[in-house]
Amino acid sequence: MNSDEQRFIEQVRTSLDNSAEEVSPDVAARLRQARHAAIVVPYRRATPMWMPALSTAMLVLVIAVAWFAGLPRVETPVQLQTQQVASDFEMLVHGEDLELFADMDFYLWLEQRSKHAG
């Protein structure tokens, strides 16, 4: 610091000290109470302690839902067999043309032959 700054600081300090001595007792008591209240108030965090944990849990939940919702549904052989049995049973109950299904091998052979020829 240079001498001008030092002189300015001394003048401000002297002026503040003089004005503090001239404060009325009521104002001085209120200032002491305000200082005490400012010191006693505990430090409060801007965010609650549980907020990061809740944010992390929500993020994990969103990722899990997105992951499982995006997966294709895989059917097990038992599910496929059950669907086939239900389909066969439905054909028998409704009495559809069973002759068509008896000749199904012929139609499959015909379809494969047309694919290879084309």
C-alpha positions in Angstrom: 0.0 0.0 0.0 1.2 3.5 -0.7 1.1 6.3 1.7 -2.1 7.9 0.3 -4.1 4.7 0.8 -2.6 4.3 4.3 -3.7 7.9 5.2 -7.2 7.3 3.8 -7.6 4.1 5.8 -6.5 5.9 9.0 -9.0 8.7 8.3 -11.9 6.3 7.8 -11.0 4.3 10.9 -10.8 7.5 13.0 -14.1 8.7 11.6 -15.8 5.4 12.3 -14.4 5.2 15.8 -15.6 8.7 16.6 -19.1 8.1 15.2 -19.3 4.8 17.2 -18.6 6.7 20.4 -21.4 9.2 19.6 -24.1 6.5 19.2 -26.9 6.6 21.7 -27.2 3.8 24.2 -30.5 2.5 22.5 -28.9 2.3 19.1 -25.8 0.6 20.6 -28.0 -2.0 22.3 -29.9 -2.7 19.1 -26.6 -3.1 17.2 -25.3 -5.5 19.9 -28.5 -7.5 19.6 -28.3 -7.6 15.8 -24.6 -8.7 16.0 -25.5 -11.4 18.5 -28.5 -12.6 16.4 -26.2 -12.8 13.3 -23.6 -14.8 15.1 -26.1 -17.2 16.7 -28.0 -18.1 13.5 -26.6 -21.5 12.3 -25.3 -21.9 8.8 -28.1 -23.2 6.5 -27.3 -25.1 3.4 -28.9 -24.0 0.2 -30.2 -27.5 -0.5 -31.4 -30.1 2.0 -29.1 -33.0 2.7 -31.4 -35.6 1.2 -31.7 -33.8 -2.2 -28.7 -35.4 -3.9 -29.7 -38.8 -2.8 -33.3 -38.3 -4.1 -31.9 -37.0 -7.4 -29.7 -40.0 -7.8 -32.5 -42.4 -7.0 -34.8 -40.7 -9.5 -32.1 -40.9 -12.2 -31.6 -44.6 -11.5 -35.3 -45.2 -11.8 -35.6 -43.3 -15.1 -32.7 -45.2 -16.5 -34.1 -48.6 -15.4 -37.6 -47.8 -16.8 -36.0 -46.6 -20.1 -33.8 -49.7 -20.3 -36.6 -52.3 -19.6 -39.2 -50.5 -21.8 -36.8 -50.4 -24.8 -36.0 -54.1 -24.6 -37.8 -56.4 -27.1 -40.1 -58.9 -25.5 -38.5 -62.4 -25.7 -40.9 -65.2 -25.7 -39.8 -68.5 -24.2 -40.3 -71.8 -25.9 -43.1 -72.7 -23.4 -44.9 -69.5 -24.3 -44.6 -70.2 -28.0 -45.8 -73.7 -27.6 -48.8 -72.5 -25.5 -49.7 -70.0 -28.2 -49.5 -72.8 -30.9 -51.7 -75.1 -28.8 -54.2 -72.3 -28.3 -54.2 -71.6 -32.0 -54.8 -75.3 -32.9 -57.6 -75.5 -30.3 -59.2 -72.4 -31.8 -59.2 -73.9 -35.3 -60.8 -77.2 -34.0 -63.5 -75.3 -32.0 -64.5 -73.0 -34.9 -64.6 -75.9 -37.4 -62.5 -74.2 -40.0 -61.6 -76.1 -43.1 -59.3 -78.8 -41.7 -58.5 -80.2 -45.1 -56.5 -77.0 -45.8 -54.4 -77.7 -42.7 -54.0 -81.4 -43.7 -52.4 -80.3 -47.0 -50.2 -77.6 -45.3 -47.0 -79.5 -46.1 -47.9 -79.3 -49.8 -48.5 -75.5 -49.6 -45.2 -75.0 -47.7 -43.4 -77.0 -50.3 -45.1 -75.0 -53.1 -44.1 -71.7 -51.4 -40.5 -72.7 -51.0 -40.3 -73.9 -54.6 -41.7 -70.5 -55.9 -39.1 -68.6 -53.8 -36.2 -70.6 -55.3 -37.6 -70.3 -58.8 -38.2 -66.5 -58.5 
